Amino acid sequence: MAEFTLLRDRMVTEQLEPRGVTDPRVLQAMRQVPRERFVDPDYAGYAYEDRPLPVLEGRTISQAFVVALMAQAAKIGPSDRVLEIGAASGYGAAVFSQLAARVWSIESHPKLARIAGSRIAELGRANVTVLRSDGLNGWPPAAPFDVIIITGVAASVPQPLKEQLSVGGRLVTLTGVQGGLQKLIKVVRTGAADWVEEDLGEVLLAPAAHEDC
């Protein structure tokens, strides 16, 4: 719908660009993916608010700014193979699929995994596979990955995920206590047994919208 197209453009110019998301490929991907398709139909009118939205049983679709910021930090290239930990409704995977050659997205919640896979398929994103797993051990059958993105807030980076990066691969996650101020962390694999961690600064996460918004 034209209304949602305008809202996506406004999201980019008002929520993303002023806060440091400047990569043109990431901004274009954010303009292309219909966020309203990844929320419950009752929340479609709120899809472009600057906050997470509830999707199922306490789970949320990530704040669009956070998805864009992590994609930019990961420097996803057109030939890259991406592993996402935490598919939720599938929105992040849909964005990453616009940037990468191939995306594997892991979701621990069975119903959410089915919903995410269905929504991505409806958009014709054939380069995405949604997997039902807890994500802590990554996805060895498809490793190594050029990029791994942990969409939730992690207390630390699991070693199995670091080991599934290709040399030169990047892992991006948020660390800290759930809710409020977080740190954006990037881990780069520099050798067979070497990784370098970089603190990309603090990120203030918006609170999730209430169910009765």
C-alpha positions in Angstrom: 0.0 0.0 0.0 1.1 3.5 -0.8 0.6 4.6 2.8 3.0 1.9 4.1 5.6 2.9 1.4 5.5 6.5 2.7 5.8 5.3 6.3 8.9 3.2 5.4 10.5 6.2 3.7 9.7 8.3 6.8 11.2 5.6 9.1 14.5 5.8 7.1 14.7 9.6 7.1 13.5 10.2 10.7 14.5 7.1 12.7 17.6 5.7 10.9 19.6 8.3 9.1 19.7 10.9 12.0 21.0 8.1 14.3 24.0 7.1 12.2 22.6 4.5 9.8 24.2 5.7 6.5 25.0 2.6 4.5 23.0 3.0 1.3 22.4 -0.7 0.8 21.1 -1.1 4.3 18.8 2.0 3.9 17.5 0.6 0.6 16.8 -2.8 2.2 14.9 -1.1 5.0 12.8 0.7 2.4 12.0 -2.5 0.6 10.9 -4.9 3.4 7.3 -4.4 4.4 7.5 -4.4 8.2 3.7 -4.4 8.4 3.7 -8.0 7.0 5.7 -9.2 10.0 3.4 -8.1 12.8 0.0 -9.3 13.8 -2.6 -7.7 11.5 -4.0 -5.9 14.6 -0.7 -4.1 14.9 -0.1 -3.2 11.2 -0.9 0.4 11.9 1.9 0.5 14.4 4.5 -1.2 12.3 6.6 1.9 11.7 6.7 3.2 15.3 10.2 3.4 16.7 9.9 0.4 19.1 9.6 -3.3 19.2 6.1 -4.7 18.8 4.6 -7.9 20.3 4.3 -10.9 17.9 3.5 -13.9 20.1 3.6 -15.0 23.7 5.8 -12.2 25.0 8.1 -12.3 21.9 8.7 -9.1 19.9 9.7 -8.0 16.4 12.9 -6.0 16.8 13.0 -2.2 16.7 13.7 -1.3 13.0 16.6 0.9 14.1 18.4 -2.0 15.8 18.0 -4.2 12.8 19.5 -1.6 10.5 22.3 -0.8 13.0 23.3 -4.4 13.3 23.2 -4.9 9.5 25.4 -1.9 9.0 27.9 -3.0 11.7 28.1 -6.5 10.1 29.0 -5.0 6.7 26.9 -7.7 4.9 28.1 -8.1 1.3 26.2 -9.4 -1.7 28.1 -12.7 -1.7 27.9 -13.2 2.1 26.4 -16.2 4.0 24.6 -15.0 7.1 23.4 -16.8 10.2 20.8 -15.1 12.3 20.1 -16.2 15.9 16.6 -15.3 16.8 14.2 -15.1 13.8 11.2 -14.0 15.8 8.6 -13.0 13.1 11.2 -13.1 10.3 11.6 -9.3 9.8 15.4 -9.2 10.4 16.0 -12.2 8.1 14.0 -10.5 5.4 16.1 -7.4 5.7 19.4 -9.4 5.7 18.2 -11.4 2.7 18.2 -8.1 0.6 21.9 -7.7 1.4 23.3 -11.2 1.4 23.5 -14.2 -0.9 22.1 -16.6 1.6 20.5 -16.4 5.1 19.9 -19.1 7.7 17.7 -17.9 10.6 17.3 -19.9 13.8 14.2 -19.6 16.0 13.6 -21.6 19.2 9.8 -21.1 19.4 8.1 -23.7 17.1 5.1 -21.5 16.2 7.2 -18.4 15.5 9.6 -20.4 13.3 6.6 -21.6 11.2 5.2 -18.0 11.0 8.6 -16.5 10.1 9.1 -19.1 7.4 5.7 -18.6 6.0 5.9 -14.8 5.9 9.4 -14.8 4.2 8.1 -17.3 1.7 5.1 -15.1 0.9 7.6 -12.3 0.0 9.4 -14.7 -2.4 12.7 -14.5 -0.5 14.1 -17.9 -1.7 17.5 -17.3 -0.2 16.3 -17.6 3.4 15.9 -20.8 5.4 14.2 -20.6 8.8 15.4 -23.3 11.2 13.8 -24.6 14.5 16.6 -24.8 17.1 17.8 -23.1 20.3 20.6 -21.3 18.4 23.2 -21.7 21.1 25.2 -24.0 18.9 24.6 -22.2 15.7 24.1 -24.3 12.6 27.2 -26.5 11.9 25.8 -28.1 8.7 26.0 -24.7 6.9 29.1 -23.3 8.6 31.3 -21.3 8.1 29.4 -18.1 7.9 30.6 -14.6 6.8 28.2 -12.9 9.2 26.5 -14.0 12.4 23.9 -11.7 14.0 22.4 -12.4 17.4 19.2 -10.4 17.4 18.5 -10.6 21.2 20.6 -9.3 24.1 23.4 -11.7 24.9 25.3 -11.9 28.2 28.3 -13.2 26.3 29.1 -14.6 22.8 28.9 -18.4 22.7 32.1 -20.0 21.6 30.4 -22.3 19.1 29.2 -19.3 17.2 32.6 -17.7 17.1 34.0 -20.9 15.8 31.4 -21.0 13.0 32.7 -17.7 11.6 34.9 -17.8 8.5 38.3 -16.1 8.8 37.4 -12.4 8.3 33.8 -13.1 9.4 31.9 -10.8 11.6 29.6 -11.5 14.5 27.3 -8.7 15.8 25.3 -8.7 19.0 24.0 -6.5 21.8 25.3 -7.2 25.3 24.0 -6.1 28.7 20.9 -6.5 30.7 17.6 -6.8 28.8 15.9 -3.5 28.3 17.4 0.0 28.3 21.0 0.8 27.5 23.0 -1.9 25.7 26.5 -2.2 24.0 26.8 -3.1 20.4 29.6 -5.6 20.0 31.4 -6.8 16.9 33.6 -9.9 17.0 35.9 -10.5 13.9 37.6 -13.8 13.3 41.2 -12.9 12.4 42.7 -16.4 12.3 42.1 -20.1 13.0 42.0 -19.5 16.7 42.0 -15.7 17.0 39.1 -13.3 17.4 39.1 -9.6 18.0 36.2 -8.0 19.9 35.2 -4.4 19.2 32.9 -2.2 21.3 30.8 -0.1 18.8 29.2 2.0 21.5 26.0 2.2 23.5 22.6 1.8 22.1 19.4 2.9 23.9 16.6 0.4 23.1 13.0 1.5 23.0 10.6 -0.4 25.3 8.3 -2.8 23.6 4.8 -1.6 22.9 2.1 -2.8 25.2 -0.4 -5.3 24.0 -3.2 -2.7 24.1 -1.3 0.0 22.2 
